Amino acid sequence: MTDCLYLRHSTDKQTNARQLHALDGLLKSGAPKYEDPATSSRVYAINRSGFRRLLDEAAVGDTIRIADAARLFRSTNDVIQIREVLQRRGLHLQIATGAWSGFDLAADDPQTKLFVTMLAGVLEFQRDMISENTKEGVAAAEAAGKTLGRPAALGVKAVAEVVQAYGEGAAVKALARRHQVDPKTIRRVLDAAGARELPEPLDMLPADPGEQQPVLVPDPVVVLDLPGLLADHLQVVGNEIVRQALATARTIRRGQGHSVRLSAPLELHRAALQQSTLAADTASPAERKAHRVYAARITAAE
């Protein structure tokens, strides 16, 4: 069984020095280290590249060790989701130092559940207090007449021109070149104005009374194995329908990994595949392979 060290700090002005000191003994013993530098605690652990790589490489029975709980979670909701992922993968979680160092935070006994929930409640309270103090500081600065944040990339007149030009058929990239801004800025302006909202779907528009209506065929229910990497990702990013379907699915253990046997209409499988799409620059090879495997299974079922 291997110890896997996980480190995270929130901004590029912070360092991992205190965490490295707390984990010094394990580092000297050669334990592998996984880091997520300059990563906010608001980013759920399963969506962090360093933590995902740790999950990909960890084997059943390995222990994830952290310097303090806030490196991994900051709310009770985080705790519940992270514990589910670790329990399915057969991993343990321990804080390296302090009063909690003797506990396996991923254990499923009632006492550990209670202690971990209490700890997460304290961390969530601390985060909320920091947020509240920040808002009070911003309000005080605004009351004093100070300008906060970066200046807008486009003025009011330019925004109106962008919205009008887009409505007349201009492309986003062309508008970005014209106003010398990033295309993302143009998209944000259009979204804020509601200019990119899609019209009512054609299949929802009233049909011609004289036109013969098509016969709707029920979408068939099929049983497909969803790779565990995608299932874990969907527990966070999936919509309510997909998450409810996963809650009733059966977990199949496969060596060091797992899959989820999901019985659902093909349309739901397609929705799960779309919602599990990972960013190309952050997805690991294992995640990309899992996505291809699930896509192939859906294609075969179709």
C-alpha positions in Angstrom: 0.0 0.0 0.0 1.4 3.4 -1.0 1.1 6.9 0.5 0.1 9.5 -2.1 0.7 13.2 -1.1 -1.7 15.9 -2.2 -0.9 19.6 -2.0 -2.8 22.7 -3.1 -2.7 26.4 -2.6 -5.2 29.0 -3.7 -3.3 31.7 -5.5 0.0 32.3 -7.3 1.1 34.5 -4.4 1.0 31.5 -2.0 3.4 28.6 -1.7 3.3 25.0 -0.4 6.1 25.6 2.1 3.9 24.8 5.2 2.4 21.7 3.6 5.8 20.5 2.5 7.0 20.9 6.1 4.1 18.9 7.4 4.7 16.1 4.9 8.5 16.2 5.0 8.9 12.7 6.5 6.7 11.1 3.8 8.5 13.1 1.1 11.9 11.8 2.3 10.6 8.3 2.2 9.8 8.7 -1.5 6.1 9.0 -1.5 4.7 10.4 -4.8 3.5 14.0 -4.7 0.6 15.5 -6.6 0.0 19.3 -6.7 -2.6 21.8 -7.8 -0.9 25.2 -7.5 -2.9 28.4 -7.7 -6.2 26.5 -7.6 -9.2 27.8 -5.7 -11.0 25.7 -3.1 -14.2 26.5 -5.0 -12.9 24.1 -7.8 -14.2 20.7 -6.7 -11.3 18.3 -6.1 -12.4 15.9 -8.9 -12.0 18.7 -11.4 -8.4 19.6 -10.4 -5.8 18.2 -12.8 -3.4 17.2 -10.0 -6.0 15.4 -7.9 -7.4 13.6 -11.0 -3.9 12.4 -11.8 -3.6 11.1 -8.3 -6.9 9.1 -8.6 -5.7 7.7 -12.0 -2.5 6.4 -10.6 -3.6 5.3 -7.1 -4.3 1.6 -6.4 -6.9 0.1 -4.2 -5.7 0.3 -0.6 -3.5 3.4 -1.1 -3.7 6.3 1.3 -4.0 10.0 0.3 -2.3 12.2 2.8 -2.8 15.9 3.1 -1.3 18.6 5.4 -4.7 19.9 6.4 -8.4 19.3 5.4 -8.8 22.6 3.7 -6.3 21.5 1.0 -9.0 19.0 -0.3 -12.4 20.2 0.8 -14.1 23.3 2.3 -17.8 22.4 2.6 -20.0 19.5 3.8 -21.1 18.9 0.2 -17.5 18.5 -0.9 -16.9 16.0 1.9 -19.8 13.8 0.9 -18.9 13.7 -2.7 -15.2 13.2 -2.1 -15.8 10.4 0.3 -18.1 8.6 -2.1 -15.4 8.7 -4.8 -12.7 7.5 -2.5 -14.8 4.7 -1.1 -15.7 3.4 -4.5 -12.0 3.3 -5.4 -11.0 1.7 -2.2 -8.7 4.6 -1.1 -8.0 6.0 2.4 -7.6 9.6 3.4 -5.6 11.0 6.3 -4.4 14.3 7.6 -0.7 14.2 8.2 -0.5 16.1 11.5 -2.7 17.2 14.3 -5.6 15.7 16.2 -7.1 14.2 13.1 -4.0 12.4 12.0 -5.2 9.1 13.3 -8.5 9.0 11.4 -9.2 7.6 8.0 -11.5 10.3 6.7 -12.8 8.0 4.0 -13.9 5.3 6.5 -17.6 4.5 6.4 -18.3 4.1 10.1 -20.9 6.4 11.8 -18.3 8.0 14.1 -16.0 9.1 11.2 -19.0 10.4 9.3 -19.9 12.6 12.2 -16.4 13.9 12.8 -15.7 14.6 9.1 -19.1 16.4 8.7 -18.3 18.5 11.8 -14.8 19.4 10.5 -16.3 20.3 7.1 -18.8 22.6 8.8 -16.1 24.4 10.6 -14.1 24.9 7.3 -17.3 26.1 5.5 -17.9 28.6 8.3 -14.3 29.9 8.0 -14.7 30.3 4.2 -18.1 32.1 4.6 -16.5 34.5 7.1 -13.7 35.3 4.7 -16.2 35.9 1.9 -18.3 38.1 4.2 -15.3 40.2 5.3 -14.3 40.6 1.6 -17.8 41.8 0.7 -17.8 44.3 3.5 -14.4 45.6 2.3 -15.6 46.0 -1.2 -18.8 47.8 0.0 -16.6 50.2 2.1 -14.3 50.9 -0.9 -17.3 51.6 -3.2 -18.8 53.9 -0.6 -15.5 55.8 -0.5 -15.7 56.3 -4.3 -13.0 53.9 -5.3 -13.2 52.0 -8.6 -12.8 48.3 -8.2 -11.8 45.6 -10.7 -10.5 45.8 -14.2 -11.9 48.5 -16.6 -14.4 47.2 -19.1 -12.9 46.1 -22.4 -15.7 47.6 -24.4 -17.6 50.8 -23.7 -21.4 51.2 -23.8 -21.3 52.4 -27.4 -19.1 49.5 -28.5 -21.3 47.0 -26.8 -24.4 48.3 -28.6 -22.5 48.1 -31.9 -21.4 44.5 -31.2 -24.9 43.4 -30.4 -26.4 45.1 -33.5 -23.6 43.7 -35.8 -24.1 40.2 -34.4 -27.8 40.4 -35.0 -27.1 41.4 -38.6 -25.0 38.2 -39.1 -21.4 39.3 -38.1 -19.2 36.4 -36.8 -17.9 36.5 -33.2 -14.2 36.3 -34.4 -14.7 39.1 -36.9 -16.2 41.3 -34.2 -13.3 40.5 -31.9 -10.8 41.5 -34.6 -12.8 44.7 -35.3 -12.8 45.8 -31.6 -9.3 44.3 -30.9 -10.5 42.1 -28.0 -10.5 38.4 -27.3 -13.5 36.4 -28.8 -14.5 35.4 -25.2 -15.1 39.1 -24.5 -17.5 39.3 -27.4 -19.3 36.2 -26.3 -19.7 37.6 -22.8 -21.1 40.8 -24.1 -23.6 38.9 -26.4 -24.6 36.6 -23.6 -25.2 39.5 -21.2 -27.5 41.1 -23.8 -29.2 37.8 -24.5 -28.2 38.0 -28.1 -27.0 34.4 -28.4 -30.1 32.9 -27.0 -31.5 30.3 -29.4 -35.0 30.6 -30.9 -37.7 28.2 -30.0 -36.7 24.7 -31.5 -38.3 24.0 -34.8 -39.8 20.8 -33.6 -41.6 22.7 -30.8 -43.2 25.3 -33.1 -46.9 24.8 -34.0 -47.3 22.5 -36.9 -49.4 23.1 -40.0 -52.8 21.7 -39.2 -53.0 20.1 -42.6 -49.5 18.5 -42.2 -49.4 14.8 -41.1 -47.7 14.5 -37.7 -44.8 12.1 -37.3 -45.3 9.1 -35.0 -43.0 9.4 -32.0 -41.1 6.2 -31.2 -40.0 5.7 -27.5 -36.3 5.9 -27.0 -35.2 2.3 -26.1 -33.7 1.6 -22.7 -30.3 0.0 -22.9 -27.8 -1.2 -20.3 -24.3 0.3 -20.8 -21.2 0.3 -18.5 -20.1 3.8 -17.8 -16.3 4.1 -17.0 -15.8 5.0 -13.4 -13.7 8.1 -14.3 -16.6 9.6 -16.2 -19.1 8.5 -13.5 -17.1 10.4 -10.8 -16.9 13.5 -13.1 -20.7 13.4 -13.7 -21.4 13.3 -10.0 -20.2 16.8 -10.0 -20.9 18.3 -13.5 -23.9 16.2 -14.5 -27.5 17.6 -14.4 -30.0 16.4 -11.9 -31.5 13.7 -14.2 -28.0 12.2 -14.9 -27.0 12.3 -11.2 -30.3 10.6 -10.2 -29.7 7.9 -12.8 -26.2 7.3 -11.5 -27.5 7.0 -7.9 -29.6 4.0 -8.9 -26.9 2.4 -11.0 -24.8 -0.6 -9.9 -21.0 -0.2 -9.3 -18.9 -2.9 -11.0 -15.4 -3.3 -9.5 -12.8 -4.0 -12.2 -9.3 -4.7 -10.8 -8.0 -1.3 -9.5 -10.8 0.6 -11.3 -14.6 0.4 -11.5 -17.5 1.1 -13.9 -21.1 1.9 -13.3 -23.8 -0.3 -15.0 -26.4 2.2 -16.1 -29.8 1.2 -17.4 -31.4 4.2 -19.2 -32.8 5.4 -22.5 -30.2 6.1 -25.2 -31.0 9.8 -25.0 -29.8 9.9 -21.3 -26.6 8.0 -22.3 -26.0 10.6 -25.0 -26.6 13.4 -22.5 -24.2 11.8 -20.0 -21.6 11.5 -22.7 -21.9 15.2 -23.6 -21.9 16.4 -20.0 -18.8 14.3 -19.2 -16.8 16.0 -22.0 -13.5 17.1 -20.4 -11.3 20.0 -21.5 -8.6 18.8 -23.9 -5.8 20.6 -22.1 -6.6 19.2 -18.6 -8.0 15.7 -19.3 -5.6 12.8 -18.6 -5.0 10.0 -21.1 -7.1 7.7 -19.0 -10.0 10.1 -19.0 -9.8 10.6 -22.8 -9.8 6.8 -23.3 -12.8 6.4 -20.9 -14.7 9.0 -23.0 -13.9 7.2 -26.2 -14.9 3.8 -24.8 -18.3 5.1 -23.6 -18.9 6.9 -26.9 -18.2 3.6 -28.7 -20.6 1.7 -26.6 -23.4 4.3 -27.2 -22.7 4.1 -31.0 -22.8 0.3 -30.9 -26.1 0.4 -29.0 -27.6 2.8 -31.6 
